[in-house]
């Protein structure tokens, strides 16, 4: 797993995904809804734009969600778990 600082920054929630991924689209919808309601920053990172080691680590787990720089979920995003992590 990447160091915490790599997946943190201005956004508390970061989703690692790729274009054309239906699971990514579903996850992003949940992330948008929760972060909008809670006033929390979010960012989306394209798998093709990360270091090769991270692509190898996460290619079969996308979408991967990070909260405060730590891996939170992969494949699907639970709205309840995300809300709890951000509380």
Secondary structure, DSSP 8 states (H G I E B T S, - for coil): ---GGGG-SS-SEEEEE-TT-HHHHHHHHHHHHHHHHHT--EEEEEGGGS-HHHHHHHTTT-SEEEETTEEEEESS--HHHHHHHH-
